[in-house]
Amino acid sequence: MSSSRITNAFTCDVEDYFQVSALAPHFPREGWDAVPCRVERNVDRILALLDGHGARGTFFTLGWIAERFPQLIRRIADNGHEVASHGYGHERASAMTPEAFTADIRLAKAVLEDITGQGVSGYRAPSFSIGTNNLWAHDCIAEAGYAYSSSVYPVKHDHYGIPDAPRFPWRLENGLMEVPVTTLRAFGRNWPAGGGGFFRLLPYTVSRWQIARVNAADKRPAIFYFHPWEIDPGQPRVREATAKTRFRHYINLERTESRLDRLLSDFAWGRADEVFRDAA
């Protein structure tokens, strides 16, 4: 266990490998029902990992997944984890109209609450797709009844990000709290430090150092994220995808589960709604 007493937020975006935005050209939404799902077995392995460390987390879950695996969603909730929303069909917020976006996040919230019998307070946009061109989405999220969002990534990236957004939780005028994924400030810019592809690409010691640095220097909890497909090296390979997409999606899949085990040992972890309850 880290010497830090800070409890960080462990989050998982519950979607299957074929629902990833980068693979969208190869898996049209209308064909999803014909693709064998692997998400249930992967989430069950994640639940076992968390249970083994006595840790809790937040599962930002697609409504599409929840409708097909309601017992899995109940297992998540029954084990003391937070069930939060990842929208219904993994459509990027930046590609939707305000009306379509609102319908999507309301439907996802209703599906998850019906299955768990619990309120859903958190939302994360697919691919962190709230940027400077669609900040209206925050009003939609608040109006849909969510208490917090984790949808703005304060980094420069080719697909998302607001580099000059606050690095730590902030409150909007509408009352919604935005909880950005963790970054490390160095050399005049923000560097990803909260999981995702960088957790697989770089040595584990880099992620451990970054999170420890945020805890010690900024005296703030970190928020870490990943996906169930990232612990699944046996998933079907999409050979037709671009070389860049294949590299990003498949790099070090066979190492992720053991790295998560180390991460859960090295730091204290909790649910996002509890870790950041009074953060902003």
C-alpha positions in Angstrom: 0.0 0.0 0.0 1.2 3.5 -0.8 2.2 5.7 2.1 -0.5 8.1 0.9 -3.7 8.0 2.9 -5.6 9.5 0.0 -8.4 7.3 -1.5 -8.4 7.5 -5.3 -11.3 6.8 -7.6 -11.2 3.5 -9.6 -13.5 3.7 -12.7 -14.3 1.3 -15.5 -16.1 2.2 -18.7 -18.3 -0.9 -19.3 -18.4 -1.5 -23.1 -17.4 -4.3 -25.3 -14.4 -4.4 -27.7 -16.6 -3.9 -30.8 -18.2 -0.7 -29.4 -14.9 1.3 -29.2 -15.2 4.4 -31.3 -12.0 3.7 -33.2 -13.5 0.4 -34.4 -16.8 1.9 -35.4 -16.2 1.6 -39.1 -15.9 -2.2 -38.7 -18.9 -2.7 -36.4 -22.0 -0.7 -37.4 -24.4 -0.3 -34.6 -27.2 -2.1 -36.4 -25.1 -5.2 -36.4 -24.0 -5.2 -32.8 -26.6 -7.9 -31.8 -24.9 -10.3 -34.1 -21.5 -9.9 -32.5 -20.7 -12.3 -29.6 -20.2 -10.3 -26.4 -17.2 -10.8 -24.1 -18.0 -8.1 -21.6 -19.6 -10.2 -18.9 -16.7 -12.5 -18.3 -14.3 -9.6 -18.3 -16.3 -7.5 -15.8 -16.6 -10.6 -13.5 -12.8 -10.8 -13.5 -12.6 -7.2 -12.6 -15.1 -7.6 -9.8 -13.0 -10.5 -8.4 -9.9 -8.3 -8.6 -11.6 -5.5 -6.6 -13.0 -7.9 -4.1 -9.6 -9.5 -3.5 -8.2 -6.1 -2.5 -11.3 -4.9 -0.6 -11.6 -2.0 -3.1 -14.7 -0.3 -4.5 -15.1 1.4 -7.9 -17.4 3.1 -10.3 -18.7 1.3 -13.5 -19.8 3.8 -16.2 -22.0 1.4 -18.1 -23.7 1.5 -21.5 -27.4 1.2 -21.4 -27.1 -1.2 -24.4 -24.9 -3.5 -22.3 -27.2 -3.2 -19.2 -30.3 -4.3 -21.1 -28.6 -7.4 -22.3 -26.7 -8.3 -19.1 -29.0 -7.1 -16.3 -27.7 -9.7 -13.8 -24.2 -8.4 -14.4 -25.3 -4.9 -13.5 -27.0 -6.2 -10.4 -23.8 -8.0 -9.4 -21.8 -4.7 -9.7 -24.3 -2.9 -7.5 -24.7 -5.8 -5.0 -20.9 -5.8 -4.5 -21.0 -2.2 -3.3 -19.8 -0.5 -6.4 -21.3 2.5 -8.1 -23.3 2.0 -11.3 -23.0 5.1 -13.4 -24.0 6.0 -17.0 -21.8 5.9 -20.1 -24.8 6.8 -22.3 -26.9 4.2 -24.1 -25.3 3.4 -27.4 -21.8 4.8 -27.2 -22.3 7.6 -29.5 -19.9 10.5 -29.2 -21.6 13.6 -27.6 -19.9 15.8 -30.1 -21.6 14.0 -33.0 -25.1 14.4 -31.6 -27.7 17.1 -31.5 -28.7 18.4 -28.0 -32.0 16.6 -28.5 -30.5 13.3 -29.4 -27.9 13.5 -26.7 -30.5 14.2 -24.0 -32.6 11.3 -25.2 -29.6 9.0 -25.0 -28.5 9.9 -21.5 -32.0 9.9 -20.2 -32.6 6.4 -21.6 -29.4 5.1 -20.2 -30.2 6.5 -16.7 -33.6 5.0 -16.7 -32.4 1.6 -17.8 -29.7 1.5 -15.1 -32.0 2.7 -12.4 -34.7 0.2 -13.3 -32.2 -2.7 -13.2 -30.4 -1.7 -9.9 -33.3 -0.1 -8.1 -30.8 2.7 -7.2 -30.3 6.2 -8.3 -27.6 7.0 -10.9 -25.7 10.2 -10.3 -22.7 10.0 -12.5 -22.2 10.2 -16.3 -19.2 9.9 -18.6 -19.4 10.7 -22.3 -18.0 8.1 -24.7 -14.5 9.0 -25.7 -14.5 12.1 -23.4 -16.5 13.8 -26.2 -17.4 17.0 -24.5 -15.2 19.7 -25.9 -15.2 23.4 -26.5 -17.7 23.0 -29.4 -20.4 21.2 -27.4 -20.2 22.6 -23.8 -24.0 22.7 -24.0 -23.9 19.0 -23.1 -23.3 19.9 -19.5 -26.7 21.6 -19.3 -28.3 18.5 -20.8 -26.6 16.3 -18.2 -27.7 18.4 -15.3 -31.3 18.6 -16.7 -31.3 14.8 -17.0 -30.8 14.5 -13.3 -27.1 13.6 -13.0 -25.1 15.1 -10.2 -21.6 14.8 -11.7 -19.9 14.2 -15.1 -16.5 12.8 -15.9 -16.5 13.8 -19.6 -13.8 16.5 -20.1 -10.2 15.4 -20.3 -7.8 18.4 -19.8 -5.2 17.1 -22.3 -4.3 17.7 -26.0 -5.3 14.6 -27.9 -6.1 13.9 -31.6 -9.7 12.8 -30.7 -10.7 14.7 -27.6 -9.7 17.0 -24.8 -9.8 20.6 -23.6 -6.1 21.3 -22.7 -6.8 24.4 -20.6 -9.7 22.9 -18.6 -9.3 22.6 -14.8 -7.3 19.5 -13.8 -9.4 18.9 -10.7 -13.2 18.8 -10.0 -15.1 22.0 -10.7 -18.6 23.1 -10.4 -20.6 24.6 -13.3 -23.2 27.3 -12.9 -26.0 24.8 -13.3 -24.8 22.8 -10.2 -23.2 19.9 -12.1 -19.7 18.9 -11.0 -17.2 17.9 -13.6 -14.6 15.4 -12.5 -11.8 15.2 -15.1 -9.6 12.1 -15.4 -6.2 12.7 -13.7 -3.4 14.6 -15.4 0.1 15.5 -14.3 1.3 19.1 -14.9 4.9 19.2 -16.2 6.8 21.2 -18.8 4.0 23.6 -19.3 1.3 21.1 -20.2 -1.0 18.4 -18.8 0.1 14.8 -19.3 -2.4 11.9 -19.1 -2.0 10.1 -15.8 -5.3 8.4 -15.2 -5.1 5.1 -17.2 -6.5 4.3 -20.6 -4.1 3.4 -23.4 -1.1 5.1 -21.7 -1.5 2.6 -18.8 -1.0 -0.2 -21.3 1.7 1.5 -23.4 4.1 2.8 -20.7 5.7 0.8 -18.0 3.6 0.3 -14.9 6.1 2.3 -12.8 5.2 5.4 -14.8 1.5 5.2 -13.8 2.4 4.5 -10.2 4.8 7.5 -10.0 2.2 9.8 -11.6 -0.6 8.9 -9.3 1.7 9.0 -6.2 2.9 12.5 -7.4 -0.7 13.8 -7.7 -1.5 12.5 -4.3 1.6 13.9 -2.7 2.3 17.2 -4.5 -1.3 18.2 -5.4 -2.7 16.6 -2.3 -5.7 15.4 -4.5 -7.2 12.1 -5.2 -6.7 10.7 -8.7 -9.3 9.2 -10.9 -8.3 6.2 -13.0 -10.2 4.7 -15.9 -10.0 1.6 -18.2 -12.2 -0.8 -20.1 -13.1 -4.5 -19.6 -11.8 -5.3 -23.1 -8.3 -4.1 -22.0 -7.9 -7.3 -19.9 -8.9 -9.5 -22.8 -6.0 -10.5 -25.0 -8.2 -13.2 -26.5 -10.6 -10.9 -28.2 -11.0 -11.1 -32.0 -8.5 -9.0 -33.9 -9.7 -6.6 -36.5 -7.1 -6.9 -39.2 -8.8 -4.4 -41.4 -8.3 -1.6 -38.9 -5.6 1.0 -39.5 -2.1 0.3 -38.1 -2.6 3.2 -35.7 -5.9 1.8 -34.4 -4.5 -1.7 -34.0 -1.5 -0.4 -32.1 -3.6 1.6 -29.7 -6.2 -1.0 -29.2 -4.1 -4.2 -28.8 -0.8 -3.0 -27.2 0.0 -4.9 -24.0 -3.5 -6.4 -23.5 -1.9 -9.4 -21.9 -0.3 -7.3 -19.2 -3.2 -5.1 -18.1 -4.8 -7.5 -15.6 -1.6 -8.0 -13.7 -0.9 -4.2 -13.8 -4.4 -3.6 -12.3 -3.6 -6.0 -9.6 -0.5 -4.1 -8.7 -2.4 -0.8 -8.9 -5.0 -2.0 -6.5 -2.2 -3.0 -4.1 -0.2 0.2 -4.3 -3.1 2.7 -3.6 -6.4 2.9 -1.8 -9.4 3.0 -4.2 -13.1 3.9 -3.9 -16.1 5.0 -5.8 -16.1 8.3 -7.7 -19.4 9.5 -6.1 -17.8 9.0 -2.6 -14.3 10.1 -3.4 -15.4 13.4 -4.9 -18.6 14.0 -2.9 -17.3 17.3 -1.5 -14.6 18.1 -4.0 -16.1 21.2 -5.6 
